[in-house]
Amino acid sequence: MFIGVDVGGTFTDFVGFRGRDVVTAKLPTSRDPSAAVLAGMRGLGGVGMAHGTTVATNAILERKGARTAFVTTAGFEDLLVIGRQNRPSLYEFRVVKPPPPVPRERCFGLRERVDAQGRILRPLASREVRRVAARIRRSGAESVAVCFLFSFLRPSHERRVAAALRGLPVSMSHEVLAEFREFERASTTALDAYVKPLVTAYLRALRAGLGRDFYVMRSAGGVGSHAAVVRRPVDIVLSGPAGGVAAAAALARRLRRGNLVTFDMGGTSADFSAVVRGHPQWTTEATIDTFPIALPVVDIESVGAGGGSIAWIDPGGALRVGPESAGAEPGPIAYARGGRRVTVTDADLVAGALGPRLLGGRLPLDAPRARRGVEALAADLRLSPDKAIVGVQRVVRAVMAKAMRIVLTRRGLDPRSMALLAYGGAGPMHAVPLAREIGVTQVLVPFLPGAFSAYGILISDVRLEYSRSVVRPLGAAATTLRDTLQTFAAKARVALREQGLDPARAILEPSVDLRFRGQSYEINVPVRGDLGAAFRRVHRRRYGYAAQEEAIEAVTVRLVARVPRPVRVPRPPAEGRVRSTSRKALFEEGWFEVHVYERASLPLGFEASGPAIVEEAHATTVVPPGAHLRVGDLGILEIEVGP
């Protein structure tokens, strides 16, 4: 059985299929994330795996990567420190930038120069290479990033430096990101080197524990072989939420729904993205801890708002929620594992939205203990417990609404034309009030919402990406575009054969980043038909105008090669008796006695008006008063949010 595995900050999810029957598991994420992965694989009897991990992400955010050195063209040693001069807070006078992954004392310059046409203006001296290599070794560097000016046009100098550093992991910018804009290329290469030893050790240990090769989820969507990820680990730095977006896109195409906003709320964070015309949206302008990663990644907006997010009171007396999370250890107060601060999960439990057990009954929740925590928070706020609960839910919803608006406005999307696809352990619980706040009229809760990201990893295509900057007028770029794409296609065929895949099955998706002459940033346009006309259409849709007479430049050529995997869906619910219980639950309108339905018992076409609750093994869906629930195709819960 082939299994999709998603390692989250709180839980690790597993999804596989035996015939048409879906098999799932959920385990707490331990300090060693590979332990939960191996335990789950043994428990399910998995023989193959596609794996999503946050190992690289956490290494950067927690500053636990390798001791890294940076080699660049002499005079550009401060490149990582200077950056672009843009500030995350425009009106903050005392901005404190996080330190770069490589400190200044381990940044080394070499006298060499290649111009913008790829001509060598100053050759690299072998004696100087040996001198800098010796200094790097003496510095105790565990990994090295090499990024010379315009090396993507003439990589020989970078290769010579790498040869002199044999025995150390080396990331060369022409292999990591063969594109112009030296700061973004340098930052991406430095981050690749920073996480390479850690990711390599983690994946090799996992390979040894499994006894077989496996796939890893990548930031751009799709999976790659673990060997390919070891060569370029920066590919997985922002891969955490990509599995859910991949599943959402597959579901949108299957249901013939064009546009979705994805909402993944787990224990630690909430992640938002958009699916437009059945396809994920990606960007090359992503950052992590303010440092750019200029590789294509699924365009996701994340906030520290999850079930484990902690409620606290700021110095001004205002209630705040997150970004700090209680995680799986100690977890919320209700876990009875030593947690002392109220979390969103505690508030939801005391409100009756959550039942008394999680993980299919394997994790009992201590409601009286959570209630005492909520009462203490309410006393500090000088509110009743009910108002404190509603306050926690409103505050966390406000944090999430801001992130969701960013996703919509960044793409020029009208919320009234979108449906909100809610998943993750906590997403379906908070989706309807969030949709009302934004103006979305329908919420969809897919099958397996608590393990939807793992399902997305399971069905994701094997994917390869290639890019190279060319920067020339579009009218004069036809030959360059054709030759570059042919080179990429040949590389893709070789790489697929190395992974044991048939290149004839690959779908090739060529595209070009275009801009009007004089612009600073580009729009990606698929290579089909009239490129100029297509670019102007996209530009007008995104920015409201398109200059008809302005010259267009081709900037970067791209090719995606993907080998599709079968998209399987769980067996729809069988006809039978609807099973339900009831309990009291708190909504903004007050307390209600609500029906609590067992999702597996709901047949296609079943309808119910809110207030109602739908429970399943790893997620709970809340239908507030005024909303209406229907079980649609594939057993998907369709909720009209109402006023």
C-alpha positions, 0 to 999 in steps of 0.5 A, spaced: 500 500 500 502 506 498 501 512 503 501 519 503 504 522 510 503 529 512 508 531 518 504 537 521 506 541 527 501 537 532 499 531 528 502 526 523 497 524 518 497 518 514 492 516 508 492 510 503 487 506 499 486 498 500 482 497 493 476 502 494 477 503 501 481 508 504 485 507 510 487 513 515 491 514 521 493 520 526 499 520 531 502 526 535 508 529 532 514 527 536 520 531 537 523 527 532 518 527 526 521 521 523 519 516 529 511 518 528 512 517 520 516 510 521 511 508 527 505 509 522 508 506 516 509 500 520 502 500 523 499 501 516 503 496 513 505 501 507 510 499 502 511 506 499 510 513 501 510 520 499 512 524 505 511 532 506 515 534 512 517 541 515 524 539 517 527 544 513 522 550 514 523 549 522 531 549 521 530 556 518 525 559 523 528 556 529 535 558 526 538 550 527 541 549 520 548 548 518 554 552 520 554 555 513 559 559 508 558 564 503 562 565 497 561 570 492 564 575 487 569 580 490 565 586 493 559 583 494 560 579 500 555 584 504 549 581 499 545 577 504 545 583 509 544 589 505 538 585 501 533 589 498 532 595 503 524 593 503 521 593 510 516 588 513 513 594 517 513 600 513 512 605 518 516 602 524 522 606 525 526 601 529 526 595 524 530 589 527 532 585 521 533 577 522 540 575 521 541 572 515 543 564 515 550 566 514 554 571 518 558 576 515 565 573 518 563 567 513 562 571 507 568 570 502 569 574 496 573 572 490 576 576 484 572 574 478 567 577 473 562 575 468 558 580 464 551 580 463 552 576 456 556 570 459 563 573 457 568 572 462 571 579 464 576 577 469 578 569 470 578 566 476 585 565 479 586 558 482 591 560 487 586 565 490 580 559 490 585 555 494 586 560 499 579 561 500 577 554 500 582 553 506 579 559 510 572 556 509 575 549 512 578 553 518 572 557 519 568 550 521 563 551 515 559 545 515 556 547 508 557 552 503 553 556 498 557 559 492 553 565 488 557 569 483 554 574 478 551 572 472 554 565 473 547 562 470 550 564 464 557 561 465 557 556 471 565 554 470 567 559 476 562 556 481 564 549 479 571 550 480 570 553 487 566 546 488 571 542 486 576 545 491 571 544 497 570 537 496 568 533 502 563 539 504 556 540 501 556 545 496 550 549 493 551 552 487 547 558 484 547 556 477 544 549 479 539 552 485 536 558 481 539 559 474 535 566 474 537 573 474 536 578 480 543 576 484 540 577 491 534 573 490 539 568 487 544 568 493 538 568 498 535 562 495 542 558 494 544 560 502 538 557 504 539 551 500 546 550 503 543 552 510 538 546 510 542 541 506 546 537 511 540 537 516 535 535 510 540 530 508 541 526 514 533 526 516 531 523 509 537 518 509 535 516 516 528 515 514 530 511 507 534 507 512 528 506 517 523 504 511 528 500 507 526 503 500 526 509 496 520 514 497 517 521 494 517 528 498 512 533 497 515 539 494 514 547 495 511 548 488 506 542 488 508 535 486 513 530 489 520 529 487 524 523 489 528 523 496 535 523 492 532 529 488 530 533 494 537 531 497 540 535 491 536 541 492 533 541 499 530 548 498 525 545 494 521 543 500 522 549 505 515 551 503 512 545 502 508 544 508 501 546 506 502 544 498 499 537 499 492 540 501 492 545 495 494 539 490 488 535 493 483 541 493 485 543 485 484 535 484 477 536 487 475 542 483 477 539 477 473 533 478 467 537 481 468 542 475 468 547 480 472 553 477 475 557 483 476 555 491 479 558 497 483 553 501 482 553 508 487 549 512 487 550 520 491 545 524 493 545 531 499 550 529 497 554 523 492 556 518 494 556 511 490 559 505 491 559 498 487 559 491 485 555 486 483 558 480 480 554 474 482 548 477 489 549 478 493 552 484 496 559 484 504 559 485 509 565 486 516 566 485 516 571 490 515 567 497 519 569 503 521 565 509 523 569 515 523 575 510 529 572 506 526 570 499 526 564 496 525 565 488 523 558 486 516 557 484 512 555 490 504 554 491 502 561 493 500 560 500 498 565 506 500 562 513 498 565 520 499 562 527 492 561 528 490 553 529 487 549 535 493 549 539 494 557 539 494 560 545 489 566 548 493 571 552 492 578 554 496 584 552 499 590 556 493 594 554 488 589 556 486 586 549 485 579 548 490 576 543 490 569 540 497 566 537 501 565 534 504 561 540 501 554 540 501 549 545 503 544 540 502 536 541 506 537 548 503 539 552 498 541 548 491 544 550 489 544 557 484 539 555 489 534 553 491 534 561 498 533 559 501 539 563 498 545 559 496 551 563 494 556 558 487 556 554 487 555 547 482 555 541 481 548 542 479 549 549 474 554 548 471 550 542 471 544 547 467 548 553 463 551 547 460 544 545 463 545 538 468 539 540 466 532 543 469 529 549 474 525 545 479 526 539 482 521 534 477 517 533 476 516 541 483 515 542 484 522 545 479 523 551 479 531 553 478 533 560 472 538 559 472 540 566 479 542 566 478 546 560 472 550 563 476 552 569 482 555 564 476 558 561 473 561 567 480 564 569 481 567 563 474 570 563 476 573 570 482 576 567 478 579 562 472 581 566 468 577 562 463 572 563 466 565 561 461 565 555 463 572 552 470 569 553 469 563 549 466 567 543 471 573 544 477 567 543 473 565 537 472 572 534 479 574 535 482 568 532 477 569 526 479 576 525 487 573 524 485 568 519 480 573 515 486 578 514 490 572 511 484 570 507 483 577 504 490 577 502 490 571 498 483 574 494 486 581 493 493 579 491 489 575 485 484 580 484 479 575 486 471 576 488 469 572 494 462 572 492 465 568 486 469 563 490 467 557 495 471 556 501 474 549 502 475 547 509 480 542 512 485 540 517 483 538 524 480 545 526 478 548 519 471 545 518 469 548 525 471 555 524 469 555 516 462 558 516 463 564 521 469 566 517 466 565 510 460 570 513 466 575 515 469 575 508 463 574 503 464 567 501 457 564 500 458 557 500 463 552 504 465 545 502 468 540 507 471 534 503 472 527 505 478 526 510 478 533 512 483 532 518 488 528 513 486 532 507 493 534 506 496 527 506 491 525 501 493 531 497 501 528 498 498 521 496 495 523 489 500 528 487 504 528 480 511 527 480 514 534 478 520 537 475 521 544 474 527 548 470 528 555 469 533 560 466 533 567 465 534 570 458 532 577 458 530 580 451 525 583 447 519 578 446 519 579 438 527 577 438 526 571 443 523 565 439 529 561 437 532 562 444 525 560 447 525 554 443 532 552 444 532 553 452 525 549 452 528 543 448 534 543 453 529 543 459 525 537 456 532 533 454 534 534 462 527 532 464 527 525 460 534 523 463 531 525 470 525 521 469 529 515 467 533 516 473 527 515 478 524 509 474 519 513 470 517 513 463 518 519 460 513 518 455 508 519 460 510 526 462 506 532 461 510 538 459 508 545 461 512 550 458 511 558 460 515 564 460 515 570 465 514 576 461 513 584 463 513 590 459 519 594 458 521 598 464 517 594 469 521 590 475 517 584 476 513 579 471 507 575 469 508 568 468 504 566 461 503 559 458 507 558 451 501 557 447 498 561 441 500 569 441 504 570 447 504 577 447 496 577 447 496 572 452 500 577 457 496 583 456 490 579 457 493 577 464 496 583 466 489 587 465 485 582 469 490 582 475 492 590 474 486 593 471 490 595 464 495 593 459 499 598 455 497 596 447 503 599 444 509 598 450 514 593 448 514 586 451 520 583 454 521 575 455 525 574 462 525 567 464 523 561 461 520 555 465 518 548 464 514 543 468 515 536 467 510 532 471 508 524 471 500 524 473 499 519 479 492 516 479 487 520 483 482 516 487 477 518 492 474 514 498 467 510 497 461 514 498 457 513 504 452 507 503 445 508 504 442 507 511 440 509 518 442 516 520 446 516 526 446 522 531 446 524 538 445 531 541 448 536 546 448 543 547 453 548 544 454 555 544 454 560 538 454 568 538 446 567 538 447 563 545 446 556 547 442 551 543 441 544 543 444 541 537 443 535 533 450 531 532 451 527 526 456 521 525 458 523 518 459 516 515 452 515 516 449 521 512 447 519 505 448 523 499 442 528 498 442 528 506 440 535 508 439 539 515 439 546 517 443 549 523 445 549 528 448 542 527 454 539 528 457 533 524 463 529 527 468 524 524 474 521 526 479 526 525 475 533 524 468 536 526 464 540 522 460 546 525 453 548 522 451 555 525 444 557 526 442 560 519 446 556 515 444 550 511 447 543 510 447 538 504 451 532 503 453 532 495 457 529 490 463 524 493 460 525 500 462 532 500 459 537 505 456 543 502 454 548 507 450 555 504 452 560 510 446 564 510 446 571 513 
